[in-house]
Amino acid sequence: MRDRFFTAISNHREQLLIASLFLLALVPLFINLGAIPIQVWDESRLAINAYEMFSSGDWLVTSFEGAPDLWNTKPPMLIWLQASFMHLIGPSEWAVRLPSAIAGAATAALLLIFCYRYLGRLAPSLIAMMVLVTTWGYVDIHVTRTGDYDALLVLFTTASALAFFAFCETGRDRYLLAFFFALTLAVMTKSVSGLFLVPGLAVYALLRKQVLTLLLRPSLYLGMLGFIAVVSSYYLAREMHHPGYLDAVLENELFGRYLQVIETHQGDLLTYLKRMIKVDYTYWLGFLPLAALFGLVAYDPRIRHLTLFSLLMLASLFTLISTAGTKLPWYSAPAYPFMALLVAMFLYGCLQVLERRLEAAPQLARSILPTAVITAMIAMPYGMILHKTVFPESRIYSGEEDNYYAISLLLKEAVNGERDLRGAEVLYDGYAAHQAFYAQVLADRGLGVALGDWLAPRPGSLVIASQDHVIGSLTGDFELALVGEDHGAQLLLLSDAKSSDLAAAAKEPVEADRSAAIVSMSDAGQRTGAEVPSPEL
């Protein structure tokens, strides 16, 4: 029995290695995925889009606060997935973020499978996968760790590009059709952003002398027809349902965002390079110039072709996003899989050189040393990514208070049944979609928490506030009774009573719809063990 067991392990050693490393790759993608509250701006708005779709059953038009959303005009592929997960597991951070995490896992698996089938070697395939999931800018807020468009976009742009590459290398029609299928999904995820690699694909086809071959293939026109039919059908249906949608698309996604600076998101031509050096690709960036040089002069034509292709994908993407008026860090996310391919091929080449140098060494050294070197190189960034995801922190933007998510943390606990805030009213100055998502969920459960106007508070109301100037305004207008405090937010009872009457007023029964909210917030905080998140560096 024992001999059969070890024989089975020996026979399936490669499969066990793949499974083990893939499980390691999944950890930073999924661990503590729902730990931090819904993040402000994009994720919160998309979460509301998905929740309103989930509640209304309208799967065509994304809405915000009950009205068609003309600020977020992208097609609803991600929203469909988020709403579907809400049907499966209920409205939560996990339902909002699972599509992104699954897309990250699928992209890692795609690199693994593609490299293994194209290069015929396991080592570069595993390295590419691990380089991707140890990329700081990829396993991050707004990509695989939150419910934003970009992880899903990266999956489909990578799949479409690699399918096109496979067609150029093999001439098989199925890869060309797969290219159009993935391209359609990319555009249905994030509109025109799904096309940012297409110029690079055209250049590669020209350099590989595949243009005439392409033009003579019926599958090219079949794929184009399918792409146009699906994309145009959605946009026209949305315009018919709510006239003015196409005008908003042109303004938000094409002329406005590309030609102008939207919401102060500006930078120069080197913005993305500087960001990668400083934050997003610090560990692996130094390998890229060596990887490009190595790949372009490699003896193996497969490595030369894939290196040229990857460099063209990077050139296409960075040319477009660097010359655009609006610049945001996650616009560079589709580059990371191709950077991972370049680094993996270079490291695999280094491994081969090391193995040749060790030909005269003992068998044990030849077997262990190359693997140990690569493992050590990957261990450091993996440990950093693991720490980042085991102890996740909300992203607090410049100019905001350290307790920016204080109210969100309370509402998150209320949605999870860890706190009862019925009848309380949130007073907040600013864009509050990250609070509105929780408020909508609580309202539909009959546990309503209202979002009030901090400039017009009502006497006798029970309010939640966290901003110093809001609390200061309340202090100037009302006598306040502090009911509780947690995460940097305060639960306050507004009263017109004089200070001598405050104690008696605070002890009097509160109206039935508010009585359950007067709980010890500090006790609840001790039960949950939650802490106020701090800004990322």
Secondary structure, 3 states (H helix, E strand, C coil): CHHHHHHHHHHCHHHHHHHHHHHHHHHHHHCCCCCCCCCCCHHHHHHHHHHHHHHHCCCCCCEECCEECCCCCCCCHHHHHHHHHHHHHCCCHHHHHHHHHHHHHHHHHHHHHHHHHHHCCHHHHHHHHHHHHCCCCCCCCCCCCCCCCHHHHHHHHHHHHHHHHHHHHHCCHHHHHHHHHHHHHHHHHHHHHHHCCHHHHHHHHHHCCCHHHHHCCHHHHHHHHHHHHHHHHHHHHHHHHCCCHHHHHHHHHHHHHHHCCCCCCCCCCCHHHHHHHHHHCCCCCCHHHHHHHHHHCCCCHHHHHHHHHHHHHHHHHHHHHHHCCCCCHHHHHHHHHHHHHHHHHHHHHHHHHHHHHCCCCCHHHHHHHHHHHHHHHHHHHHHHHHHHHHCCCCCCCCCCCCCCCHHHHHHHHHHCCCCCCCCCEEECCCCCHHHHHHHHHHHHCCCCCEEECCCCCCCCCEEEECCHHHHHHHHHHCEEEEEEEECCEEEEEEECCCHHHHHHHHHCCCCHHHHCCCCCHHHHHHHHCCCCCCCCC
